[in-house]
């Protein structure tokens, strides 16, 4: 029997735009929606502090929340309280637990994960999450833990990390690639999974969507984009003139733009672009978790006016190790051997022999934005020249972005674009 064993937490996220599910019950409580937004922006703020100025950022907070939900089920004592305090401060434990259940199951795919994007009812949009546990065959996992995760729609596959770590790594990577439509192929790198691994928790999101008002490809042209360091680069810009909601925020000194995706009657998903007018640093520091919902509400309440939108095409990929970020977000016990209390994951036979702790937390994202829509994988109109030019949203300098589900008020993706010619994050 091995001594100290390791749990690997993986937050796999893929961006291929779409939406297809409806939350009910506790997920629609204002306090839970607020807490989720707060966690999403706190997550972004922590990564922003670790990133260098001028680096692209892309995060999928829902996948981190889903993976932590699995950890929460098997946690206890101070470890559990730290997770709750970070994700859902000031909420009663049972309410927080219910909200996590909604997070895990909120976007359950009605179609098999083996056929990503095959949504015959609504081929213009796909939004799904998938979570899975991979547990060491020779460990005795607690029956209550396994039942509760099954209640979340998450199953455990027994594997033999001890003897076949590399084979299992490749096996998990194939599942990840399949769920994400091939957008994330090598999720776990060699060495991420070892013979000492006891449990791997993988959570993924896949979104694919078409713009409600597509850009015309023949209108795309090269133009200048000025990065934060004042370097000027040439990138392809998309152009569209149609009815959009825009809003200038005095609080964050930024122009905001909503670009909706075609919906399926259940979800309303939009990309929100936030273009700083004073500086990126000022806008990021001003856009707190308390200010964010107010500014989004004001944006959504605006009338849609004919607006010239000029933004770059871009692909973003990002790869993060979150261990340090989780500690700074208040979950330090989780990553500390001897302090982590994950005994609820194991049967009484294992509780003293094989203590678990979080060794690795990995987060990967992909986002592709083009004339047709967004993938983490146009309406053509004749217009008469008006007497005066319509309002403009010119994204020729760094901007923030969010992919936002309006009915559930859930931030699916949040990020920063400083260099649209680069497809890498930090």
C-alpha positions in Angstrom: 0.0 0.0 0.0 1.4 3.4 -1.0 1.9 6.2 1.4 1.0 9.8 0.5 -1.1 9.8 -2.7 -2.1 12.6 -5.0 -5.3 13.9 -6.6 -5.1 15.7 -9.9 -7.7 18.4 -10.6 -8.1 19.2 -14.2 -10.1 22.1 -15.6 -10.4 21.5 -19.3 -12.2 24.2 -21.2 -13.0 24.5 -24.8 -14.7 27.3 -26.5 -17.0 26.5 -29.5 -20.0 28.7 -29.2 -23.6 27.5 -28.5 -26.2 27.0 -25.7 -28.8 24.4 -24.8 -30.1 24.0 -21.2 -32.2 25.6 -18.5 -31.4 25.9 -14.9 -34.1 25.6 -12.3 -34.4 25.7 -8.5 -31.6 27.1 -6.4 -29.5 28.0 -9.5 -31.8 30.9 -10.2 -31.5 32.4 -6.8 -30.0 35.9 -7.0 -27.4 35.2 -4.3 -26.1 32.2 -6.1 -25.9 33.9 -9.5 -24.1 36.8 -7.8 -21.7 34.4 -6.1 -20.9 32.7 -9.4 -20.1 36.0 -11.1 -18.0 37.0 -8.1 -16.0 33.8 -8.3 -15.6 34.2 -12.1 -14.1 37.7 -11.8 -12.0 36.8 -8.7 -10.6 33.9 -10.8 -9.8 36.3 -13.6 -8.3 38.9 -11.3 -6.0 36.4 -9.8 -4.7 35.1 -13.2 -4.4 38.8 -14.3 -2.1 39.5 -11.4 0.1 36.5 -12.4 0.2 37.4 -16.1 2.6 39.9 -17.6 1.2 43.1 -19.0 0.2 42.6 -22.6 -0.5 38.9 -22.4 -3.7 37.3 -23.7 -5.9 35.7 -21.1 -8.7 33.2 -21.5 -10.5 31.4 -18.7 -13.7 29.2 -18.3 -14.8 29.7 -14.7 -17.6 27.1 -15.0 -15.2 24.3 -15.5 -13.2 25.2 -12.5 -16.4 25.5 -10.4 -17.5 22.1 -11.7 -14.2 20.4 -10.8 -14.2 22.0 -7.4 -17.7 20.7 -6.9 -16.4 17.2 -7.1 -13.7 18.1 -4.6 -16.2 19.7 -2.3 -18.2 16.5 -2.1 -15.2 14.6 -0.6 -13.8 17.4 1.5 -14.2 18.2 5.2 -13.2 20.5 8.0 -11.2 23.6 7.1 -10.5 22.4 3.5 -14.3 22.3 2.8 -14.8 25.7 4.5 -12.1 27.3 2.4 -13.7 26.1 -0.8 -17.1 27.3 0.3 -15.7 30.7 1.4 -13.9 31.2 -1.9 -16.7 30.1 -4.2 -19.8 31.1 -2.3 -19.0 33.4 0.6 -21.8 34.2 3.0 -24.0 31.3 1.7 -25.2 28.5 3.9 -23.4 25.2 3.3 -26.5 23.4 2.0 -27.4 26.2 -0.4 -23.8 26.3 -1.7 -23.9 22.5 -2.2 -27.1 22.8 -4.2 -25.7 25.5 -6.4 -22.7 23.3 -7.2 -25.0 20.6 -8.3 -26.6 23.0 -10.7 -23.2 24.0 -11.9 -22.2 20.5 -12.8 -25.5 19.6 -14.4 -26.6 23.0 -15.8 -25.5 22.3 -19.3 -25.8 18.5 -19.6 -25.5 17.5 -23.2 -28.7 15.9 -24.6 -26.6 14.3 -27.3 -23.8 11.8 -26.9 -20.4 13.3 -26.1 -19.0 11.1 -28.9 -20.8 13.4 -31.4 -19.9 16.9 -30.4 -21.7 19.5 -32.5 -24.3 17.1 -33.8 -27.2 19.0 -32.5 -29.7 18.3 -35.2 -32.4 20.4 -33.5 -30.2 23.5 -33.4 -27.1 23.2 -35.6 -26.2 26.9 -35.0 -25.4 26.5 -31.3 -23.9 23.9 -29.1 -23.2 24.4 -25.4 -22.3 21.5 -23.2 -20.2 20.6 -20.2 -18.8 17.2 -19.3 -17.1 15.9 -16.2 -15.5 12.6 -15.4 -13.6 11.0 -12.6 -10.7 8.6 -13.1 -9.9 6.7 -9.9 -7.1 4.2 -9.0 -8.5 0.7 -9.2 -6.8 -0.5 -6.0 -8.1 2.4 -3.9 -11.3 2.0 -1.9 -13.4 5.1 -2.7 -16.2 6.0 -0.4 -19.7 4.8 -1.5 -21.3 8.1 -0.4 -18.8 10.1 -2.4 -19.4 8.0 -5.5 -23.1 8.2 -5.1 -23.1 12.0 -4.7 -21.0 12.4 -7.8 -23.3 10.1 -9.7 -26.2 12.4 -8.5 -24.3 15.2 -10.3 -24.2 13.1 -13.5 -20.5 12.3 -13.1 -19.2 8.8 -13.2 -15.9 7.3 -12.1 -13.9 5.1 -14.4 -11.5 2.7 -12.6 -8.0 2.8 -14.0 -4.5 1.5 -13.0 -2.4 4.6 -12.6 0.1 2.5 -10.6 1.1 0.3 -13.5 -0.2 2.1 -16.6 0.1 5.9 -15.9 1.2 6.8 -19.5 -1.5 4.7 -21.1 -4.1 6.2 -18.9 -2.8 9.7 -19.6 -3.4 9.1 -23.3 -6.7 7.5 -22.6 -7.9 10.6 -20.8 -6.6 12.8 -23.5 -8.7 11.0 -26.1 -11.8 11.5 -24.0 -11.0 15.2 -23.7 -10.3 15.6 -27.4 -13.6 13.9 -28.2 -15.7 16.0 -25.8 -14.1 19.2 -27.1 -14.5 18.5 -30.8 -10.8 18.0 -31.2 -9.9 21.5 -30.0 -7.9 20.3 -27.0 -5.9 17.2 -28.0 -3.1 16.9 -25.4 -4.7 18.0 -22.2 -2.4 16.1 -19.8 1.3 16.4 -20.7 3.8 13.6 -20.0 4.5 13.7 -16.3 1.1 15.2 -15.3 -0.2 11.7 -14.6 2.1 9.4 -12.6 2.1 6.1 -10.7 1.3 8.1 -7.5 -1.9 9.6 -8.9 -5.0 8.4 -7.0 -7.7 10.4 -8.7 -8.0 12.6 -11.8 -11.0 15.0 -12.0 -11.7 16.4 -15.5 -14.3 19.0 -16.3 -14.8 20.4 -19.8 -17.0 23.0 -21.6 -17.6 23.1 -25.3 -19.3 26.1 -27.0 -19.9 26.8 -30.7 -22.2 29.5 -31.9 -23.1 31.6 -34.9 -23.5 35.4 -34.7 -27.1 36.6 -34.7 -25.8 39.3 -37.1 -22.9 37.6 -39.1 -20.0 39.6 -40.5 -19.6 39.5 -44.3 -16.3 37.8 -45.2 -15.7 40.1 -48.2 -15.7 43.1 -45.8 -12.7 41.6 -43.8 -9.5 43.5 -44.4 -6.1 44.1 -42.9 -5.7 47.0 -40.5 -3.5 48.2 -37.7 -3.9 47.1 -34.1 -2.0 48.8 -31.3 -0.9 46.6 -28.4 -0.5 47.7 -24.8 3.3 48.3 -25.3 2.4 50.6 -28.3 3.6 48.1 -30.8 1.5 48.4 -34.0 0.7 45.1 -35.8 -1.3 44.2 -38.9 -4.2 41.9 -38.4 -7.4 41.0 -40.2 -10.4 43.0 -39.1 -14.1 42.1 -39.5 -16.6 44.9 -40.3 -20.3 45.0 -39.8 -23.0 47.7 -39.6 -26.2 46.7 -38.0 -28.2 47.2 -34.8 -26.1 46.5 -31.7 -26.3 47.5 -28.0 -23.5 49.7 -26.9 -22.8 51.6 -23.7 -20.1 53.9 -22.3 -19.3 53.1 -18.7 -18.2 56.0 -16.6 -17.2 53.6 -13.8 -14.7 51.7 -15.7 -14.0 54.2 -18.5 -14.7 51.8 -21.3 -17.0 51.3 -24.3 -19.1 48.1 -24.0 -20.6 46.2 -26.9 -23.0 43.2 -26.9 -22.8 40.8 -29.9 -25.5 38.1 -29.5 -25.4 34.6 -30.9 -28.3 32.9 -32.5 -30.2 31.3 -29.6 -32.2 28.1 -29.3 -35.1 29.3 -27.4 -33.6 28.2 -24.1 -30.3 30.1 -23.9 -29.3 33.7 -24.7 -25.6 33.8 -25.2 -23.7 36.9 -26.1 -20.1 38.0 -26.4 -19.4 41.2 -24.5 -16.5 43.3 -25.6 -15.1 45.9 -23.2 -12.8 48.5 -24.8 -10.9 50.7 -22.3 -10.7 54.4 -23.1 -8.4 55.4 -20.3 -6.1 52.4 -19.9 -6.4 48.6 -19.7 -5.0 48.7 -16.1 -7.6 51.2 -15.0 -10.5 49.3 -16.5 -9.4 46.0 -15.1 -8.9 47.4 -11.6 -12.2 49.3 -11.7 -14.2 46.3 -13.0 -14.7 44.7 -9.7 -17.1 41.8 -8.9 -19.5 44.4 -7.5 -19.4 46.8 -10.5 -19.5 44.1 -13.2 -23.2 43.1 -12.8 -24.3 46.7 -12.7 -22.4 47.5 -15.9 -23.8 44.4 -17.7 -27.3 45.3 -16.6 -26.9 48.8 -18.0 -25.5 47.5 -21.3 -28.4 45.0 -21.7 -31.0 47.8 -20.9 -29.8 49.9 -23.9 -31.7 50.2 -27.1 -30.0 48.6 -30.1 -28.9 51.2 -32.6 -27.3 51.0 -36.0 -23.6 50.8 -35.2 -20.4 50.3 -37.1 -18.5 47.4 -35.5 -14.8 46.9 -36.5 -13.0 44.2 -34.6 -10.1 41.8 -35.2 -10.4 38.1 -36.0 -8.6 36.2 -33.4 -7.8 32.7 -32.0 -6.8 32.3 -28.3 -5.4 29.3 -26.5 -4.3 29.3 -22.9 -2.7 26.8 -20.6 -2.5 27.4 -16.8 -1.4 25.6 -13.7 -3.8 26.8 -11.1 -2.2 25.5 -7.9 -0.8 28.9 -6.9 -3.9 30.7 -7.9 -6.1 28.5 -5.8 -3.9 29.1 -2.8 -4.1 32.8 -3.2 -7.9 32.6 -3.6 -8.1 31.1 -0.1 -7.9 27.4 -0.7 -4.4 26.8 0.7 -5.2 23.6 2.6 -6.3 21.8 -0.5 -2.8 21.8 -2.0 -1.0 21.1 1.3 0.1 17.5 2.1 -1.0 16.9 5.7 -3.5 19.8 5.8 -5.8 18.8 3.0 -8.9 17.0 4.3 -10.2 14.9 1.4 -11.0 11.9 3.6 -14.6 11.9 2.5 -13.4 10.5 -0.9 -12.0 7.3 0.6 -13.6 4.4 2.5 -12.6 4.0 6.1 -10.0 1.4 5.2 -8.0 4.0 3.3 -8.5 7.1 5.4 -5.4 6.8 7.5 -3.2 5.0 5.0 -3.5 7.1 1.9 -4.2 10.8 2.6 -5.1 12.8 -0.5 -4.1 16.3 -1.5 -4.3 18.4 -4.6 -1.0 18.1 -6.5 -1.9 19.6 -9.9 -4.7 21.8 -11.2 -4.6 22.3 -15.0 -6.8 24.7 -17.0 -6.8 24.9 -20.8 -8.9 27.0 -23.1 -9.5 27.6 -26.8 -11.4 30.4 -28.4 -11.8 31.1 -32.1 -13.7 34.2 -33.4 -14.4 34.8 -37.1 -17.0 36.2 -39.4 -19.5 33.4 -38.8 -19.3 33.2 -35.0 -17.2 31.7 -32.2 -15.6 28.4 -31.8 -13.3 27.0 -29.1 -12.8 24.4 -32.2 -23.0 36.9 -42.5 -26.2 38.8 -42.8 -25.8 40.8 -45.9 -27.6 44.1 -46.2 -27.8 47.0 -48.6 -27.6 50.2 -46.7 -28.2 53.8 -47.7 -25.5 56.3 -46.6 -27.0 58.3 -43.7 -26.6 62.0 -43.3 -24.2 61.3 -40.4 -22.2 58.3 -39.6 -23.7 55.9 -37.0 -22.0 55.2 -33.7 -18.8 53.2 -34.0 -17.1 50.4 -31.9 -13.5 50.3 -33.2 -11.6 47.5 -31.5 -8.1 48.4 -32.7 -6.5 48.2 -29.3 -6.5 45.7 -26.4 -10.0 44.8 -25.0 -11.7 42.5 -22.5 -14.2 39.9 -23.5 -16.8 37.7 -21.9 -19.1 35.0 -23.2 -22.2 35.4 -21.1 -25.4 33.3 -20.7 -28.0 36.0 -20.0 -30.8 33.8 -18.6 -28.6 32.2 -16.0 -26.3 35.2 -15.7 -23.4 32.9 -16.0 -19.9 33.9 -17.3 -18.9 31.0 -19.5 -15.6 32.5 -20.6 -13.7 35.6 -19.6 -10.5 36.9 -21.1 -8.3 39.7 -22.4 -7.0 40.2 -26.0 -3.8 42.2 -26.3 -2.4 40.5 -29.4 -5.0 39.1 -31.8 -2.2 37.8 -34.0 -1.1 35.4 -31.3 -2.9 32.2 -30.4 -1.2 31.7 -27.1 -2.0 32.9 -23.6 0.4 32.8 -20.6 
